[in-house]
Amino acid sequence: MVLQRNARINIWGFGAAGEKVSVSFAKQTKNTVTDQSGKWQVVLEPLKTSSVPQSMTIIGSNKIVLTDILVGEVWLCSGQSNMEYQMRKLVKIPTPKNPKLGFPKDEVENAKNTKIRIFLVNRKTLIKPDSIHKSWSIAQDSALRAFSAVGYFFAKALQQKLDIPIGIVCSSVSGSAIEPWISKEALAQEAYFKDKKLSNDPGKFYTPMIEPLTKFKLRGFLWYQGETNCFLDEKISYAYKMKVLINLWRSAWGGNETMPFYLVQIAPFNYSKQKNEKALDANTEPEFWEAQAQQLRLPHTGLIVTTDLNDNGEDLHPTYKWEVGRRLALWALANDYHQKVVFSGPLYKSVCFEGDKAMVAFDLFDADLKEPLTGFTVAGNDGKFVTADAHIVGKVVVVSAKEISKPEIVRFNWTESPASNFYGKTGLPALPFRTDNSLTRAFKIN
């Protein structure tokens, strides 16, 4: 396994009531006595990074030796099927249409890096009172085949850049909504949900698949979920559920509000064409993206854009999972490991209307395209949108349309099938937005 560096580390287990236990690791020895129920725990002082395998010796009435332990960075990835999407699927998918993004089809066969360690949560065993957390493996062979592609490629990108051990824990369930990953108590404490009935089994997966992990120290979280809730046409309610989840998980790991939480925007998909209990339209997914983007208002969060990562609008599980993992790693490298890397495309900041033009400003703006930008639409006070002309002028994008003498609203990639050439210099796409966003005013982060 990999233990989190530079943090006080919990080591825990079970034995007979009143049994003396000692734990020795990295020149530390800690002693304790089990309580009346047989549980015990010691806390190791912060550990230094170590790529040299070490052993931990635990002595009670018997002796246990855990071998091949590294010390580095540990992350948890969670969500539904796009996070669960297994490495074994790479060899079966058709060649992707965008060659610039690569295609590591034979990654499992070629994976030989013993500094990447993976832990796949088994929800049937983790919750047991005597769970022994046996799921740690080196990221190769059959263990890697069954592991999250997003999680692995995130870990690989970190390991290559930082040259330290990386541990990645995956706890995800295909088809899961967000509610099962949040405790009932946490949802009940959010004012927005007062007197609202919540469905989708709140707490169903949090209790067996997240709570038992909370003693294990982590650096941060990766989240790729939302398709199930998008099918339910959720907007502001999802934003509040996401806020509750982020705050709950940070609290469960010790109340550290600086723990990074990075989300993946759900990929483009033809929701409006699906037969569904709720009638969905062309605005359904862009409005859901808007709800996801609200989390950027919380500290130490990030959102990767995936508008260019689906070759087929009918595919709910698009390929390019390697690029999703890489983009997540860019957020971590820049914001948590202080690497000088570009981690995001342009993010909408503000708009100023002057005459027949709109001047749109962005955060993280490094685009320098000379040709016209595509994907922009504009409307006047009648709310009827037309395709807009858009050009980069200095540090803003100037948007106009000959049909509209006085624009009042600008939208970008506001469609479930986005296509635009508006990227940053390093090839990261701009985040879809609309300047008439009412959700930002309605959604309260505190």
N, C-alpha and C positions, 0 to 999 in steps of 0.2 A: 504494500500500500504506500501512499504518500501522506505524510502528516504536514499540516499547515505550518510554515515557518513563521517566526517572529510573533508567536501567539502562545498563550498558556493552553496546554493541551490536556483535555480530559481523557483518562484511561479508566474504563469501568468494566464491571463484570458481576459474577454471582458465585456464591459458594455456600458453605454451611454457616449458620448463624454464629457470630462470635469468632469466626476464623481470622487469623492474622494473615495479611497479604502484603507482599512487597513487590514493587515494580522497578526494574532497572533498565534504563535506556539512556544512551548518549552521555555517559558519566554522571547520570542522576539516579538516585535511589529514593523512592517514596514508599512510606509504610502506612498501612491503615488496618482497620478491623471491620469485618462485615457487620451490617446492622441486623436487627432481629429477623428481617425477611431474607437475609443472605446477600443483600446487595452491597457493593463496595465501589468506591471511586477515589482515584488520586488525580492530582493535577501536576503536570510537568511544567517546569519553567520554560519560557520561550526557547525554541530550538533554532539553530542556525541552518541555513541551506546546506544540504548534503546529497550529492549524487552517488556517494559510496554506500552500498547496502549495509544496514546495521540490523542488529537483532535486539529484541526486547524480551527480557526474562521476567516472568510473573510466577512468584512462589507463594503458595498457600500450603494446604495439606498435600498438594501435588505441585508439579512444575510444568509450566507452559512456556515454550520459546517460539516467538513470532519472528520470522526471518525476512530478509530482503525488504527492509523498510527504508524508504527515502524521505527526505524532507524538502519541501518545495511549496508550490501553490496548488490549492484545491478549490474546485468550482463545482456547483450543483446545476445541472440542466434539467428542465422539467417542461411539461406541456402535454399536447396531444400527439396525434400520429406523425405530424411533420417533425417533431422532436424525436419521437420514438423511431422514425425511419431508419432501418438498420443498414449497416455497412454492406451486408451480403447482397443487397439489391443493386449495388453499383454495376456489377458484372452483367446484369440482365437488361439494363435500360438502353434505349436507342441512343446513338451519338447525339449529344445536345447541339442545338443550332448555332450557338455562339461560341466559336472556337477560342475567342479571347479569354474566356473564363476557364479554359482547360477542361480536362475530363480524366480524373484519376481512377479510371475503371478498375485497375489492378492494385488498388491501394492495400487491400488486405493481404494479398500475396506478397507485396513488397514491404509491408510494415515490419521493421526490425528494431524500432527504437524502444529500448527497455526503460527509458526515463519517463515514458507516458504510461500511467496506470489507470485502469478503469474499474468502476464499481457499478454494476447493473442491479437496481433494486428489484427484489422479488417481494411483491406485496403480501404474499401468503406467509412468508417466513419472518420478515423484518419486524413485525409487530409482536411476535412471540416474546413472552417475558424472559426466555433464555436464549434469545437470538444471539448468534455468534458472528454475524456480519461476515460471512465467508465469501462474499462475492468479489473480492479484489482480484484483479488479474493484470498481467502485462498486456498492453494493447496490441495483441497479435492473435493470429490463428482463430479458433472457434469463438473465443471470448470476444474478439473484435468483430467478427461477423454478426454477432447478435447485438452489437452496441450501436448507440445513436451516432449517425453520420455527422450531424451538426456538432454534437459534443466532441467527437474525436477530432474533427478538422479544426475546431476551436483550440483544443489542447495542442494539436500539432503545430499550429501557427505560433502559439505562445512559446512552446518548447524550442522551436527553431530560432526565434528571436531572442529569447532570454537565456537559453542554454542552461536551464534548471529543470528539476523534476516537476512534472505537472500531473495532478490527480484530477479525474473528472468523474463525478457521480451522476448517474442518470436515473431519474425517477419520473416516468411519464406513462400515460395510458392513452391508447388510441381512442379517438372519438370522445374524449372527456371534455365537458364544459369547464368553465373556470370555478364554479361553485364548489365542486368536490375537493378542490385544493385549498379551501378556506374553511376555518372552523366556524361553526354556527355562532359561537360567542363573539367572534371578531365581526362577523356580518351584523349581528344584533347591535353592536356598539356604534355602527356608522349611522348617523342621523338620517341620511338619505333613505335608508331601508326601513325606517320606523313605520310600522303599520303596513308594510309591503310583504306579501307572501313570496318566499324564495323557493324556487324549484331546483331541479338537477342535483339533489342530494348533497347539500353543503356538508363538508367535513369527511365525505366518504373516502377520499384518498389522502387527505391531510393527516388523518389519525394513523393509518397504517404505513404510509409511504413517505411522510415528511417529518412528523413529530419524532419518530425513533432516531432520526439523523441529527437532531438538533444539538446533541452534545458534541458531535464531531465538528471541529473547527473548520470553517471555510473562508475563502477570500470573497466570494460573491456568487451571484445567481444569473442564470440564462433562462429565458422564458420564450417558448414558441407555441402559442395556443391562440385560439380565437375563432376558428372556422365554425365550430359548433354554435357559439354564441352569435356569430354573424348570421347564420341561418335562422336564428330567432329574431333577427332584425334589431339587435340591441345597439344602443348608442350611449347615452350618458350613463345608463345603468352599468354598462360594462366598464366605463371609465372609473366608476366608484368601486366596483368589485376589484379592479386591478389595483387601485390605490390601497384597498383594505388588504389584499394579498401581499403587496410589497411591505407594508407596515407590519403585518403579522409575521412574515418570515424574518424580517430584520429583528423584530422583538424576540422571536423564538430563539434566535442565535445570539441572544445576549443584549438586545436593544441597541446595537451599533447602527446608527442611522447612516453611517458612511459606507456601509457594505454596498458595493455596486450591484445594480439590478438592470440587466440589459435585455430588451425585448426585441422580438422579430416581428416586423409587420407581416400580416398574413399576405400571401402571394395573390396576384391577380387571378380571378376565377369568374366564370359567367354565372354569378348568383341569380341574375335576373331571368335566366333561361331555365332554372331548375323548377321542377314541380315540388312545391313546398307548402307546409301548413300555413305559413304566413306569406303573403304576397310580397315578393322582393322585386326591386327595380334597379335601374342603372345607378342610383344614388346609394344603394345599400352598402356596398363595400367601401366607397370613398368616405362615407359617414362613419363606418367602423374604423377605418384608418385614422380618422380624426379623433375618435375616442381613444385609440391606442396612443396617439401622439400627445394626448393630455398628460401622460405620465412623465414627459420630458420636463414638466413643471416641478416635479419632485426632485430633491437633491440626489445626486449620484446615480442618475438613471441614463439610459441611452436607448435608441431605437434604430435598428438597421432597416434600410429601405430595400424592398424586394420587387419593385415594379418592373424590373427588367429580368426577373429570374423565373419566368414561366414561358415555355415554348408553346403551350397549348392551354387556351382558356377553359378547356373542359377537364383539365387535370388538377384535382384538388391536392395532389401530392407531387408537386413539380420536382424536377431534378435540381442540379446546382446546389445540393446541400453542402458541398465543399466550399462554395463561395459564401453561403450563409455563415458557416463556421468561421471563415476568414474575416468576414466583415464584423462579426461579433468580437473577434480577437483584436481588431483594430481599435475598437472602443476601449477595450481593456488595456492594450499596450499604451495608448495615448493618455488615458485618464488615471490608470492605476499603477502603471509601471513607467510613466514619464518618458516614453519613447517619442521621438520626433517623427510621428507618422500622421498622415491625413486620415481621419477616422470617420468622416461623414461627408456626404454631398451637401449642397446648400439647403438650409432650413429657413422657411419663411419667417420674417421678423415683423415687417410693417409695410404699409402702402400709403402713398400720398397722391392725391388726384389733382391735376392741374390742366384745365381746359379739356382737350380731347385725349389726354394721355394719363396713364397711371405709372408712377414710379414705385417699383417693388424692391424693398431691401431685404437682405438675407443675412443670417448668421452663417458662419463657416463657408463664406463665399470665396471660392478660388477659381471660378470658371472664367475662361477667357475666349470663348467661342466668338469668331468673327461673323459667321453666318447667322441668319435668323434662327431664333429658338422656336421649337414646336411644342405643342401640348398646352398652350395658353388659350383661354377663352375669356371674353369680357362681356359685360352687360350694362345697360343703362338702368334707369329707374323702373322700366317695365319688366326687368328680370329675365329678358330674353337673351340668351347667350349666343354669341357668334365667335367663330375662330378669329383669334387675334394675331396681329403682328407683334413680335417681341424681339428686342435686341438688347445685348449687354452694352451699357454705356457707363464706363467707370465702374462704380461699385453697386450699381442698381440695374434692374431689368426694366426697360421702358416698354410698356404695353399699350397698344391702341388698335382700333379697327375703324375703317372708313365709314362703316354703317352707323357708328355710335359717336355722336358729337360730344357727349358728356358721360364718360364711363363712371360707374359707381361700384362695380364688383369685378374682381379678377379671380379666376380659378385656374389651377394648374393640375394637369393629369387627373382631373376630377371624373374618372371613369373606371369601370371595372376591367377595361382592356387598355391600359395606358401605353402610350408610345411617345417618347420625346427624346430629343438630343441634348437636353439640359442636364449635363453631368459636371462634376468637379474635374479638375485637371487629372486626378488619379483614377477616374472612371467610376466614381460613386455617384449614383443618381440623386437628383433633388427630391425632397419629400413632397408628395401631393398636398395641396392646400386650397382653401377658399378664403377670401378676405371677409366674406360675410359669415364667418364662423360664429354661431351663437353659443356653441358648446363651451368655449373658453370663458365666457361670462357666467354661464350657468354652473360649471363644474368648480367646486371649491376644494382646494388641496388641503385645507386645514378644517 
